[in-house]
Amino acid sequence: MKNVNLNLKPPALKRVLFLSFFLSFCNMVVAQQSTFYLETWQASKGEQPALSLDRVLSTPSRIGGVYTVGSSYNESGGYYDLLVTRYNLGGTIAYQDTFNLPTPGNIIAGAITTNSSLTELFITGTVYNGSANSYDVLTLKYDFNGQVDWYSTYNGIGNGYDGGSSLLVDSDTIYVGGAITDTTGLFGALCIKYIDGGTEVWDRTLTPNNRNLAIGTLSKGS
């Protein structure tokens, strides 16, 4: 097997990857569960290239299908696109799409969810948005046919490592939880409220004199 050397650009992506994996690990420790299933099909060719980040998220879609979201290496540009796929019940691809900003940069998915009817896909994560912003929170919505309905980026006060790690969709309102870098270089907790369409309603941050991360899931109160 050929060894693949991932030349991640910019080098700071390694730090963001560590944060992403750390968030996933904490989620796993907080809510461990065992899932048993009978494998009826497996996608193993073409859908997730070898030169891709080892992080793939999945959630059910309508009529027994599944959405998967990961990162795909763009060889011509030297960065990682977001790779979004919807599979039908039998494992055939209903659609597959790659996404990046007009000025592209590395994208890592942090969390995905759907609306109540499983027909719309919401994604949050982090995207490299130039040297001035570094990594910003990225949030976007796909319709059932694989078209990007809207996307939004959020730059924290420190212009550092910002990313989304959890999502909650309540009718036409979307809440994003994650982490930002403050002006001192420390991580702080973040929550953003959007209305469907990508308009930001408000944002709340918590950045005391220690390292806080928004770990786990957002939940709807009574």
Protein Blocks (a to p, Z undefined) as FASTA:
>chain_A
ZZdddddddfklmmmmmmmmmmmmmmmmmmgcddddddfbdcfehjlcfbbcfddddddd
eehiacdddddddfknopacdddddddfkopafbdcddddfbdcddddfbdcddfkopac
cddddddebjklopadddddddfkopafbdcddddfkopadddfbdcdehjaccdddddd
dfkopacdddddddehipafbdcddddfbddddedjddddZZ
